[in-house]
């Protein structure tokens, strides 16, 4: 009998498998923080006798320990239950197009070591993962942690992922990575570990859910605006991936039927018109034809290719053309998000990624476009803001992904 929650796709049970009642207690503490037995019984709807037995077993396994006394409710003070930080160790690995960020964390999710460095995914999966495995090995060696105490790895990648299988599917910026067996490769180094692979935007959304502005928010959207555009969807407090793992691909919603051809083959996709790549293309055009003297100056000073960052710099210098590019990009993103808001009705939208901070007009125009095109009822409690975590969202989410699946091994 399968005793795991339905949101986990095709799991098989590993040696750390927990009965459902124990798993629910672990997940409740992971989501809410340290809780007393009374708190757990109330939250899960368990009797006091049942919760006492479940907790006793978790303490016996070394998963939980008793911590500080909870706040008094008038009687004898109960002790909060906390995770045993040395029960297991996990890695969060955030792979970007040109860099990698690793964090080694204990079972409580506290970072013990972190390493960020340049790494090009175009070098291929074998070379990239071999280097990542070497970095990870050096990190646990530094702390004297044996390999078999590393029980889970969460990996975020910049491409579409079949979450159930943990493989990339035709990733546009990751040649050679399609269908590559990432799990098997990493288990060669950490044989006791569950290895979970997810799209980088979902991982960033999870980072905000666990430790950022999304903490405690049931329904929100994290939008990454970088080389491409994608969204991580949090529904009822969990990442929503859809039936095939590709939910949130808003970059390929049509923003203009007369727009340019996207790399996906369709016309007028949001990504083709408002992403970092699109902004870079527009910047080069206006610099070369003389419409933006400031950006033309950047090229004359030796800049090989203008990026969204240069557009932001030019706007800060008062370049009206740069300001117009930022305004149009924000407006297009907002118009697509308005449709998402009408459909999903989130209470929060967070904007992150490398393009997010190119100018004050960017967020302002996203907000304006969303509010003008959405139904009033769907926006009356909606907050739209920048990500609170910046570059930390990805690696924080990768650690959370690892911890969430530590008792579930994926095939």
ChimeraX attribute file (.defattr): number of C-alpha atoms within 10 A of each C-alpha:
attribute: neighborCount
match mode: 1-to-1
recipient: residues
	/A:1	3
	/A:2	11
	/A:3	12
	/A:4	21
	/A:5	11
	/A:6	9
	/A:7	11
	/A:8	13
	/A:9	14
	/A:10	14
	/A:11	16
	/A:12	13
	/A:13	16
	/A:14	15
	/A:15	9
	/A:16	13
	/A:17	16
	/A:18	17
	/A:19	12
	/A:20	13
	/A:21	17
	/A:22	18
	/A:23	18
	/A:24	17
	/A:25	21
	/A:26	21
	/A:27	15
	/A:28	17
	/A:29	18
	/A:30	20
	/A:31	15
	/A:32	11
	/A:33	13
	/A:34	19
	/A:35	23
	/A:36	21
	/A:37	20
	/A:38	16
	/A:39	18
	/A:40	24
	/A:41	18
	/A:42	13
	/A:43	12
	/A:44	13
	/A:45	11
	/A:46	16
	/A:47	12
	/A:48	14
	/A:49	9
	/A:50	13
	/A:51	22
	/A:52	15
	/A:53	12
	/A:54	20
	/A:55	22
	/A:56	14
	/A:57	14
	/A:58	18
	/A:59	17
	/A:60	11
	/A:61	12
	/A:62	14
	/A:63	18
	/A:64	20
	/A:65	18
	/A:66	17
	/A:67	16
	/A:68	13
	/A:69	14
	/A:70	17
	/A:71	12
	/A:72	10
	/A:73	8
	/A:74	6
	/A:75	6
	/A:76	10
	/A:77	13
	/A:78	19
	/A:79	19
	/A:80	20
	/A:81	23
	/A:82	21
	/A:83	24
	/A:84	17
	/A:85	17
	/A:86	14
	/A:87	16
	/A:88	21
	/A:89	30
	/A:90	30
	/A:91	32
	/A:92	31
	/A:93	30
	/A:94	30
	/A:95	27
	/A:96	18
	/A:97	16
	/A:98	12
	/A:99	13
	/A:100	21
	/A:101	23
	/A:102	27
	/A:103	24
	/A:104	23
	/A:105	25
	/A:106	22
	/A:107	22
	/A:108	19
	/A:109	21
	/A:110	15
	/A:111	18
	/A:112	13
	/A:113	16
	/A:114	16
	/A:115	13
	/A:116	15
	/A:117	9
	/A:118	12
	/A:119	18
	/A:120	16
	/A:121	23
	/A:122	15
	/A:123	14
	/A:124	14
	/A:125	20
	/A:126	15
	/A:127	13
	/A:128	17
	/A:129	16
	/A:130	14
	/A:131	13
	/A:132	19
	/A:133	17
	/A:134	12
	/A:135	15
	/A:136	24
	/A:137	16
	/A:138	12
	/A:139	20
	/A:140	19
	/A:141	12
	/A:142	10
	/A:143	10
	/A:144	9
	/A:145	15
	/A:146	12
	/A:147	17
	/A:148	13
	/A:149	17
	/A:150	25
	/A:151	25
	/A:152	29
	/A:153	28
	/A:154	29
	/A:155	28
	/A:156	28
	/A:157	25
	/A:158	21
	/A:159	24
	/A:160	21
	/A:161	25
	/A:162	18
	/A:163	21
	/A:164	17
	/A:165	17
	/A:166	22
	/A:167	22
	/A:168	24
	/A:169	14
	/A:170	15
	/A:171	16
	/A:172	13
	/A:173	14
	/A:174	19
	/A:175	13
	/A:176	16
	/A:177	22
	/A:178	17
	/A:179	15
	/A:180	16
	/A:181	15
	/A:182	20
	/A:183	21
	/A:184	14
	/A:185	17
	/A:186	18
	/A:187	16
	/A:188	11
	/A:189	17
	/A:190	23
	/A:191	17
	/A:192	18
	/A:193	29
	/A:194	25
	/A:195	29
	/A:196	28
	/A:197	25
	/A:198	26
	/A:199	26
	/A:200	28
	/A:201	30
	/A:202	32
	/A:203	31
	/A:204	32
	/A:205	31
	/A:206	30
	/A:207	25
	/A:208	28
	/A:209	27
	/A:210	23
	/A:211	17
	/A:212	20
	/A:213	19
	/A:214	25
	/A:215	15
	/A:216	14
	/A:217	18
	/A:218	15
	/A:219	20
	/A:220	29
	/A:221	27
	/A:222	29
	/A:223	29
	/A:224	26
	/A:225	24
	/A:226	19
	/A:227	23
	/A:228	23
	/A:229	24
	/A:230	27
	/A:231	27
	/A:232	27
	/A:233	26
	/A:234	24
	/A:235	16
	/A:236	11
	/A:237	18
	/A:238	16
	/A:239	20
	/A:240	17
	/A:241	21
	/A:242	11
	/A:243	10
	/A:244	10
	/A:245	16
	/A:246	19
	/A:247	17
	/A:248	21
	/A:249	16
	/A:250	21
	/A:251	24
	/A:252	20
	/A:253	15
	/A:254	20
	/A:255	21
	/A:256	14
	/A:257	11
	/A:258	10
	/A:259	15
	/A:260	16
	/A:261	14
	/A:262	18
	/A:263	12
	/A:264	11
	/A:265	9
	/A:266	15
	/A:267	20
	/A:268	19
	/A:269	25
	/A:270	27
	/A:271	30
	/A:272	28
	/A:273	26
	/A:274	28
	/A:275	26
	/A:276	24
	/A:277	21
	/A:278	22
	/A:279	27
	/A:280	20
	/A:281	17
	/A:282	19
	/A:283	25
	/A:284	19
	/A:285	16
	/A:286	18
	/A:287	21
	/A:288	13
	/A:289	10
	/A:290	12
	/A:291	16
	/A:292	19
	/A:293	16
	/A:294	23
	/A:295	27
	/A:296	20
	/A:297	14
	/A:298	16
	/A:299	16
	/A:300	11
	/A:301	9
	/A:302	8
	/A:303	13
	/A:304	10
	/A:305	12
	/A:306	21
	/A:307	21
	/A:308	28
	/A:309	18
	/A:310	20
	/A:311	28
	/A:312	23
	/A:313	17
	/A:314	24
	/A:315	23
	/A:316	15
	/A:317	12
	/A:318	12
	/A:319	18
	/A:320	15
	/A:321	20
	/A:322	29
	/A:323	22
	/A:324	15
	/A:325	24
	/A:326	25
	/A:327	19
	/A:328	19
	/A:329	24
	/A:330	25
	/A:331	23
	/A:332	22
	/A:333	28
	/A:334	26
	/A:335	23
	/A:336	20
	/A:337	25
	/A:338	25
	/A:339	15
	/A:340	17
	/A:341	25
	/A:342	17
	/A:343	11
	/A:344	15
	/A:345	20
	/A:346	22
	/A:347	19
	/A:348	22
	/A:349	24
	/A:350	22
	/A:351	22
	/A:352	25
	/A:353	23
	/A:354	16
	/A:355	26
	/A:356	23
	/A:357	17
	/A:358	20
	/A:359	22
	/A:360	15
	/A:361	21
	/A:362	24
	/A:363	24
	/A:364	16
	/A:365	21
	/A:366	25
	/A:367	22
	/A:368	15
	/A:369	20
	/A:370	26
	/A:371	21
	/A:372	13
	/A:373	17
	/A:374	20
	/A:375	15
	/A:376	11
	/A:377	10
	/A:378	17
	/A:379	21
	/A:380	10
	/A:381	11
	/A:382	17
	/A:383	13
	/A:384	19
	/A:385	17
	/A:386	17
	/A:387	24
	/A:388	16
	/A:389	16
	/A:390	16
	/A:391	15
	/A:392	17
	/A:393	26
	/A:394	30
	/A:395	30
	/A:396	32
	/A:397	30
	/A:398	33
	/A:399	34
	/A:400	27
	/A:401	28
	/A:402	29
	/A:403	28
	/A:404	17
	/A:405	20
	/A:406	25
	/A:407	21
	/A:408	25
	/A:409	21
	/A:410	20
	/A:411	16
